[in-house]
Amino acid sequence: MKACLCKSFGSPSDLVIEQIEGPTAGPGEAVVRVEACALNFFDTLIIQGKYQFKPAFPFSPSAEFAGVVEAVGSGVSDVAVGDRVMGYMKWGAAREKVLTRSEDLVRLPDGVSFDVAAGLAVTYGTTLHAYQDRADLKAGETVAVLGASGGVGQAAVEIASIMGAKVIACASSEDKLAFARSLGAELTIDYSKEALKQRLKELTGGKGADVVYDPVGGDHSEEALRATSWEGRFLVIGFAAGTIPKIPLNIVMLKGVDVLGVFWGAAVERDPAGHRRNMEQLLAWVEEGKLKPHIHAVYPLEEIATALEEIAARKVRGKVILRP
């Protein structure tokens, strides 16, 4: 089978496409023919050895995929050959076939395409877990989304809107904010030109945001924290800015704020049943037409280097999909 391989840490151009032996399903496992897989920002890091996971060589990037079950091992009853499925793995999906535990697969409704399903697990899964499982977001509350046009930022705007929240999208340019408005953001802040804390206060009538969704980190985190409401919730998603902020705990005390860590990958392992429920909810929203994930581009596997370079250059709006 064809696979994209990282044989040593380096740049996207160092990746190679080779023919390797296909997998065989053992007990409790399934082989899935990959129809589509997705790339995320962390894929640009894992091939450089800069990510929290450092797989043994050679490995394939890509952590989420969708396809058709081609074979199952003994003891498998949750999926069958021919089922359309989606799944998540820490790495290894950028190839024609993947081997995975059958319990990690979720069946796809007929109305959901492989391209869309392949891009749901990481960004949308992280966001639904953050809002539903960590922040207990309620309809009518106000959510401030930092980095609102990026991968998880896009998902954060869309899902908060579906859940009935009022979204304030925060980003660094007007074109990014226009994209966020097209996704359902009611209000926007350009924090390259406006003082984030002051504008969040103004747009919420002095109350502050009920929930802050922060995948960016850096200097804006403290500003957003200072603009939360009484007993607001601050969701720590990631640090795309490259700087991990140090938060003064007196702000947390004085505002009664909950600072909530969102480590979706660990949550998937610790609560697989909860992860499955969240994936099924996302798929239902897609099938109902409530959730319409934006796909930035679809590339053949052979153009993975170009796709990763687009992501690294911050040129992407939405998901980047590969078709092996």
N, C-alpha and C positions, 0 to 999 in steps of 0.2 A: 504494500500500500504506500501511497505518497504521504510524506510528512515534512513539516518544517522543523528543522533541528537547530538548536543552539548548542554548539560543541565547545565553546569557550566564551567567557564573558566578553562582551564587546558591543558594537553598534548594530542597528538593524541590518546594515549592509553585510554584516558578518554571518547572518543566518543563511542556512542552505536548505534546499529542497531535495530530498532523497527518497528512494524507494527502500522501505524497511519491511520486515516481516509483520504480518497482521496479528492481532491478539486472539487468544482463545479464552472463552468464558469458563471460569472455574465455579465451584459451589458459591451460590449467592451473587454471582456476577452476571453482567450482560455486556455484549458487544454492540455498540451503536454505530451505524454508518452516519457519519457527520454530514448533514446537508448545509449547515451554517454554523459558524462559531464567531464569537465577538472578541474584540480587543478593548482593553482599558488602559488607563494611564500607567497602572502598575506593571503592565507588560513591557513598557519602555524601561522600567527599572530592573525587572527580574533578569532580563538578558544582559544587564550590565553588572549584576551582582550587588545591586544597591537596594534590593527589596528584603523584607523580613524573612522570606523563604529563599533558600539557595539550593535548588534541586541539583541532583547528581547529573553529570553530562552523559550522553546528550539528552536534552529534554525539549519539548515543544512548548512555546508560549500559548496563551489563551486559556481562560478559566471557565468559560461558559459556552454551551453548545446546544444544538437541537438537531434531531435526526430521526432515524428509523431503527428500531431494535432488529439486529440481524441474527443474533444467537443469544441463548441464555444457558447458564449452568444449572446444575442440580439444585433443587430446593428453592428455585425462583418461582414465585406465584404472583408477584405484584405487577409484572409486565410480561408481555409475550412477544414472540417474533412477529414483526409487522407493525407493532405499536409506534405511533408518532410520539416522541418524547422530547423533553428538555432536561438539562442537567448542569451541575456545577462541579468543578474540580479545581484545585488550587493552581494547576498548570497542566498542559498536555493536550489541549483540545485542537490545536492547529494541525490536524492530520485527517486522513480520510476515515479512520475508524478509531474509536476509543473504547477502553475497557474500564468499566465502573461497577460499583456495587449497585445492584438493581434497586435497592431501597433509596438510592439517591436520585432516581429518575422520577419525573412527573409527567403523566400523560398530557398530551396537547388536545384541546378541543379542535374540531375540524376547521373552525373558522379562523384559527390563528396560524399565520405563516411561520415557516422555519426561520426566516430572517428576523422577524419580530421576536419570536420566542428565544432565539439565541442571545438576544441582548437584554433580557429581562432580569436575570438572576442577580447580578452584582449591583448595578446602580438602583434598580427599582426594588430589589429585595432588601438592600441596605436601607432604603428610604422608608419602605413600609414598616420594617422592623423598628426603625428609629421613631417614627410617629406613633405607631400603634402599640408596640411592646415596651418602649422606653418612655416616651413623652405622654402617652395617653391623650393624644390630640383629640379635641372635641370640635364639632361643627360650631362655627361662629367665632372661634378664636383667631388671633392674628399670628401669622408665621412670617418671620424675616429669613429669607434664604440668601446666604452669602455665596458668591461664585455662581450666580443663578443660571448661567448659560452653559456651564460645563456638564459633564456626564451625569454626576449625581445631582448637581444643581438643577438641571432640567427635570429630572425625576422628582425632585423635591417640590418644584413648582406644580407639576402636574398632579401628583398624588395629594398634596395639601388641598388643591382645588377640588379634587374628587371627593375628599373627606369633608368638604364644606367649610374650610378655613379661608380667611382672607389673606392673600399672599402679597408681601412686599418683597419684590425681587431686587437684589443688590448686586451690582457688577461694575466693571471698570470702563465701559464704553456704551454709547447710545445704541450701536448695532446689537450688542449683547442684550441690552435691556429690551429692545424691540423684539428680539427672539423670545425673551421671557414673557413679554406681554402676549405674544402669539400662543403661548402655552397655557395662559390663564392667569398670569400675575395681574392684580388690580392696580398696584402702585409700584413705582420703581425708584431706586436711588443709584446715581452714578457716584460711587465713592472715590473716583479719581478726581472729582470736582466738588463734591459736597461732603460736609462733615457727617459721618455715618450716625454717630450718637444723636446729634442734634436733629437730623432729618427723621430718624426713627421715632424720636419723641414727638416731633411735629405731626407726623403722619398718623400717629396713634392718639392724638389729642392729649399728649403728656403722659399717657399711661405706660407706654412701652409695649414691646412685642411679648405675647404670651409664650411663644416658642421661637428660639433662634436655631437655625440649621446651619452649622459651620463646617464645611469641608475644606476651608481655605487655611485657617490659622493666620499666623503673622500678626501685623499691627491692628487689623480690623477686629480681631476677636475680643479684645478688652473693650473697645468702643461699643460693640454689639451687646456684650454682657452688661455694660452700664446702661443700656437702653432696653433692658428687659423689664417686664412688669413685675409687680409684687408677686412672689411665688411663681415666677416664670420658670421655664425650663430651657437650658442651654445644651444643645446636642453637639457633642464633639465627634465629628465624622472623620476628619483627616486634616492634612497639612499641605495642601497643594502649593501654598506659597513657599514652602521649603523651610519655614521657621516655626518651631513649636513655641507658642506663647506661654509666658509665665503669668498666671492669673492672680491678682491680689485677692486673698480670701476674705478680706473685709467687705468687698462688694457682694460676695455670695451671702455673707451673714446679714448685711444691712438690708438686702432686697429679698431675703428668704428664697433665693434662687436654687434650683436643683441643677447641678452640672452633671450631665449624663453621658457616659462613654458609650459609643456605639461601635462594637467590634463584631460586625456581622458574621465574619468567617468563623469566629469562635461560637457564636450563637447557633449557627447552622449545625455544628458538630454536637453541641450540648443539648439542643432541642430540635432534633430532626422533624418531629411531628409539627412543631410550630412553624418551621421553615416550609414544610409542605403546604400547610394551611395558607401561609402567605403567598406562595407561588400560585396556588389554586385561585386565590382572590385576585391576584394580578391578571391571570389568564382570563378569569371571568370578566374583569373590567375591559380587557382588550376585546373579547368576543362581543360584549355589549356595546362597544363603541365609545365607552367612557374614557378609556386610556388609548392614546394613539402615539406610541413611541416614535420619535423622529429618528430616522436613519440617515446619517450624514453621507455615507457612501458604502457601496458593496464592492469588494475586491476579490479577484481570484487569489488562491493561496500563494501563487508565484509572486504576487505584488505585496506581500506582507511588509516588506521593508518600507515601501512607500506609505503604506497605511500607518505604520508605527511612527514614521517621521512626521506625518501630519498631526498625529496625537501629541508628539513631543513638542511640536512648534505651536501648540495651542490653537490650531486652525479648525478644530473639529466642533461641530454643533450636533450633539446627539451621539448615536452609536455608530461604530465602525464595524462592519460585518465582513467576514471572509467566507468564501465558498470553496471548500476543498475539492 
